[in-house]
Amino acid sequence: MAASFHPEMARQPPAERPPTPPNGGKYKIAVCQVAVTSDKGSNIAHARSVIEAAADKGAQLIVLPEMWNCPYSNNSFPIYAEDIDAGFEASPSSAMLSEVACQKKVTIVGGSIPERSNGHLYNTCCVFDKDGHLKAKHRKVHLFDIDIPGKITFKESDTLTPGDSLTIVDTDVGRIGVGICYDIRFPELAMLYAARGVHIICYPGAFNMTTGPLHWELLQKARAVDNQIYVATCSPARDTSAGYIAWGHSTVVGPFGEIVATTEHEETTIIADIDYTEIDKRRLNMPIESQRRGDLYSLLDVTRHASK
């Protein structure tokens, strides 16, 4: 006799059903791989023009890169940091995103900028709805501290503080989970997002020339296919004169691990059609959720479990 097992116990609490997405679950997403300079005002103006152009082409969900308003370096983070909670006068980058989201009636996953708050610095992504309201703020949970001899050494923790919460937001373009760059390496985060019913995880990120060729696409596909959801990543364009050189290759991956759209390393915007009904189709064809072995393993959603 086959052993009995309880797939619902493989996730504690059990997974939520994704909410029914508006508009039939079909949207246009724009991933804006912008070039970043040392001129903050120029970066803000340029990002605005790129967002406007994407909206004019029909994009309803627009994603920016990690650290799009400043060079990616520990020296830059304190200089370019903004106090988002103090209001838009103290955060010109957030002010621009709010204004253009409202004007163009689009949802924006605003990449990330260095945030100053209560004496700490964070790597923070702001999500704005089509009315320009700040819907969510994700502080990078896993800091990029690595040392690959002869290749790259970088410690975000020299200047940045890690965030301490998941970020899940319901929008006019579905339920979105947010991670930043190094967060994509941790499958538990994506599994928790999937268990909470997200349709898509957006990862602004800046993988480098060592890990990018090896792991960037691999990790995106893994997070998508493991959880049968969409994954979108957005990198800065490559600048070979920068101290930290980004790999580029911003990408949208579907729930079967398929590449929906991608690009190389130059500045560009990719616009792709996403269809959340594909999530249900893939889960029906391959019912992973109902096949989990809750008698052998489980993933505990700590904060959701505590609230029960």
C-alpha positions in Angstrom: 0.0 0.0 0.0 1.3 3.5 -0.9 2.1 5.7 2.1 -0.3 8.5 2.8 1.0 12.0 2.8 -0.4 15.5 3.2 0.8 18.0 0.5 -0.9 20.9 2.4 1.5 20.3 5.2 4.5 20.9 2.9 3.7 24.6 3.3 2.8 26.0 6.7 0.4 27.7 6.7 -0.9 26.1 3.5 -0.5 28.0 0.2 -3.1 30.6 -0.7 -4.8 30.6 -4.1 -3.7 33.5 -6.3 -6.3 36.2 -6.4 -8.2 36.6 -9.7 -6.1 39.1 -11.6 -7.8 42.1 -13.2 -8.1 42.5 -17.0 -8.2 38.7 -17.5 -4.6 38.4 -16.5 -3.1 39.7 -19.7 -0.7 42.7 -19.6 2.3 44.3 -21.3 5.4 44.5 -19.1 8.3 46.8 -19.9 11.8 46.1 -18.4 13.9 49.2 -18.7 17.6 48.5 -18.9 18.8 52.0 -18.4 22.4 53.4 -18.4 23.4 54.9 -15.1 25.8 57.8 -14.6 27.3 59.7 -11.7 24.8 62.6 -12.3 21.8 61.9 -10.1 19.6 64.6 -11.7 20.4 63.3 -15.2 19.6 59.7 -14.1 16.2 60.7 -12.7 15.3 62.7 -15.9 16.5 59.9 -18.1 14.6 57.2 -16.2 11.5 59.3 -16.5 11.8 59.6 -20.3 12.3 55.9 -20.6 9.2 55.1 -18.4 7.1 57.6 -20.5 8.3 56.0 -23.7 7.4 52.5 -22.4 4.0 53.6 -21.3 3.4 55.2 -24.7 4.0 51.8 -26.2 1.3 50.2 -24.1 3.2 48.9 -21.1 1.1 48.6 -18.0 3.8 47.3 -15.6 7.2 49.0 -15.8 10.3 47.7 -14.0 13.6 49.7 -13.4 17.0 48.3 -12.5 18.8 48.1 -9.2 20.5 51.3 -8.1 19.3 53.3 -11.2 19.9 56.7 -9.7 23.6 56.2 -8.7 26.7 54.2 -9.4 26.7 50.8 -7.7 29.4 51.3 -5.0 29.6 51.5 -1.3 31.1 55.0 -1.7 28.1 56.2 -3.6 25.3 54.8 -1.5 25.6 57.3 1.4 26.0 60.2 -1.0 23.0 59.4 -3.2 20.7 58.1 -0.4 17.2 59.6 0.0 14.8 59.6 3.0 11.8 58.1 1.3 9.6 58.3 4.4 10.3 62.0 4.8 8.3 62.8 1.7 8.9 63.6 -1.9 10.9 66.8 -1.2 13.5 64.6 0.5 13.3 61.9 -2.2 13.4 63.3 -5.8 13.7 59.8 -7.2 10.5 58.6 -5.6 8.8 61.9 -6.4 9.5 61.3 -10.1 8.2 57.7 -10.0 5.0 58.8 -8.3 4.4 61.6 -10.7 5.0 59.6 -13.9 3.0 56.6 -12.6 0.0 58.9 -12.1 0.4 60.8 -15.4 0.8 57.7 -17.5 -1.5 55.5 -15.4 1.0 52.6 -15.0 2.2 50.5 -12.2 6.0 50.9 -11.6 8.3 48.6 -9.8 10.9 51.3 -9.2 14.1 49.3 -9.3 16.1 50.3 -6.3 17.8 53.3 -4.8 19.8 53.8 -1.6 17.5 54.8 1.2 18.4 56.6 4.4 16.2 55.9 7.4 16.8 56.2 11.2 20.5 56.2 10.8 20.6 53.2 8.5 21.1 52.8 4.8 19.1 50.3 2.8 18.9 49.1 -0.8 15.2 49.8 -1.4 12.6 49.2 -4.1 9.4 51.3 -4.2 6.3 50.1 -6.0 3.8 52.8 -7.2 0.3 52.2 -8.5 -1.3 53.9 -11.4 -2.5 56.8 -9.2 1.0 57.5 -8.0 0.5 56.0 -4.6 3.4 54.3 -2.9 2.0 50.8 -2.5 5.0 49.0 -1.0 8.7 49.3 -0.1 11.1 46.4 -0.3 14.4 46.6 1.4 16.9 44.1 0.1 16.8 41.1 2.5 20.0 39.3 1.5 23.0 41.6 1.2 25.6 41.0 -1.5 28.7 39.9 0.5 31.0 37.8 -1.6 34.7 37.1 -2.2 35.7 35.2 -5.3 39.5 35.2 -5.3 40.9 36.8 -8.4 37.4 37.7 -9.7 35.3 40.0 -7.4 35.1 41.0 -3.8 32.1 43.1 -2.6 30.5 43.6 0.8 27.2 45.5 0.7 27.1 45.1 4.5 30.0 47.6 4.8 27.4 50.3 4.3 23.9 48.8 4.0 21.5 47.2 6.5 19.3 44.2 5.4 15.6 44.5 5.2 13.5 42.2 7.4 10.2 41.5 5.6 8.6 40.1 2.5 7.1 42.4 0.0 3.8 41.4 -1.6 1.5 44.0 -3.2 -1.8 43.7 -5.0 -2.0 46.0 -8.1 -3.9 46.6 -11.3 -1.5 44.2 -13.0 -1.8 41.4 -10.5 -0.2 40.3 -7.2 3.5 41.2 -7.3 6.4 39.9 -5.1 9.6 41.9 -5.0 13.2 40.9 -4.5 16.4 42.7 -5.2 19.4 41.1 -7.0 21.0 38.8 -4.5 17.6 37.9 -3.1 17.1 35.8 -6.2 19.7 33.3 -4.9 17.4 32.2 -2.1 14.7 29.9 -3.3 12.9 30.0 0.1 11.9 33.7 -0.6 10.4 32.9 -3.9 8.6 29.8 -2.5 7.0 32.0 0.2 5.9 34.5 -2.4 4.4 31.7 -4.5 2.6 30.3 -1.4 1.1 33.7 -0.8 -0.3 33.8 -4.3 1.9 36.1 -6.3 1.6 36.0 -10.1 5.0 37.5 -10.8 8.2 38.2 -8.9 10.2 41.3 -10.0 13.9 41.3 -9.3 15.7 44.5 -10.0 19.4 43.4 -10.1 22.9 44.1 -11.1 24.7 40.8 -11.5 28.4 41.2 -12.4 30.6 40.0 -15.1 31.7 36.9 -13.1 28.3 35.6 -11.8 26.2 37.0 -14.6 27.2 34.7 -17.4 27.0 31.6 -15.1 24.0 32.2 -12.9 21.7 35.2 -14.0 19.5 33.3 -16.5 19.8 30.0 -14.6 18.4 31.6 -11.4 15.6 33.3 -13.1 14.4 30.1 -14.8 14.8 28.2 -11.5 12.7 30.6 -9.5 10.0 30.6 -12.3 9.8 26.9 -13.0 10.1 25.8 -9.3 7.1 28.0 -8.4 5.2 28.0 -11.7 5.0 31.8 -11.8 6.4 34.7 -13.9 9.8 36.2 -13.1 11.1 39.6 -14.4 14.6 40.9 -13.9 15.9 44.3 -14.7 19.6 45.2 -14.8 21.4 48.5 -15.5 23.0 48.7 -18.9 26.7 47.7 -18.9 29.2 50.5 -18.4 32.8 49.1 -18.9 34.2 52.3 -17.3 32.4 51.8 -14.0 34.0 50.3 -10.9 31.2 47.7 -10.8 30.3 46.4 -14.3 26.8 45.0 -14.7 26.1 41.9 -16.8 22.8 43.3 -18.2 20.6 40.7 -19.9 17.3 41.8 -18.4 14.7 39.1 -18.9 11.1 38.0 -18.5 10.6 34.3 -17.8 7.3 32.4 -17.9 5.9 29.8 -15.5 7.3 26.9 -17.5 10.8 28.3 -17.5 10.5 29.7 -21.0 12.2 33.0 -22.0 9.4 35.4 -22.9 11.8 38.2 -23.7 15.4 39.1 -23.1 18.2 41.4 -24.3 21.9 41.8 -24.3 23.9 44.4 -22.3 23.2 47.7 -24.1 20.6 50.3 -22.9 17.2 49.2 -24.1 13.6 48.6 -23.1 12.1 45.2 -23.7 8.3 45.0 -23.8 6.6 41.7 -23.5 3.1 40.2 -23.2 2.5 38.3 -20.0 -0.6 36.1 -19.5 -1.3 34.9 -15.9 -3.7 32.3 -17.2 -0.5 30.4 -18.2 0.1 29.9 -14.5 -3.1 27.9 -14.0 -2.4 26.0 -17.2 1.0 24.9 -16.1 -0.2 24.0 -12.6 -3.0 21.9 -14.1 -0.6 20.1 -16.5 2.0 19.6 -13.8 0.3 19.7 -10.3 3.4 20.1 -8.2 1.5 21.7 -5.3 -0.7 18.7 -4.8 2.3 16.4 -5.1 4.4 17.9 -2.3 5.4 15.5 0.4 4.3 17.1 3.6 5.2 14.0 5.5 8.9 14.5 4.6 9.5 18.2 4.5 7.9 21.6 5.0 8.5 25.3 4.5 7.4 27.5 7.3 6.2 31.0 6.5 7.3 32.5 9.9 5.5 35.8 9.8 2.3 34.4 8.4 2.4 31.5 10.9 2.8 33.9 13.8 -0.3 35.8 12.7 -2.5 32.8 12.7 
